[in-house]
Amino acid sequence: MFSKARRSFGISIGILLLGFMAIGFALVYRVMRDAPPPAIAEAVSLPADAQVVSALVSEGQINVTYTVGGVTTLALFDLATGEMNRSVVIGN
């Protein structure tokens, strides 16, 4: 009799824990789904006569490769503000 009661109690506690886990997952999903997207800069500043070769977003930065007067340069901009972090001359 006691073994049947223990088994019934174990099953009901297991179902209760699964229900709490489902509620927890649903709440986390809703919070993550409704989170605002990260801020992205609207514009970055390049020299007036620059020809953009490529631009991509990677690891919180905007990487822009451009050519000015035959010199190729890689510029790294902050993703949120659009300010230039550093500039690297790649080649002539």
ABEGO torsion letter per residue (X at the ends): XAAAAAAAAAAAAAAAAAAAAAAAAAAAAAAAAABBBBBBBABBBBBAABBBABBBBBGGBBBBBBBBGGBBBBBBBBAAAGBBABBBBABX
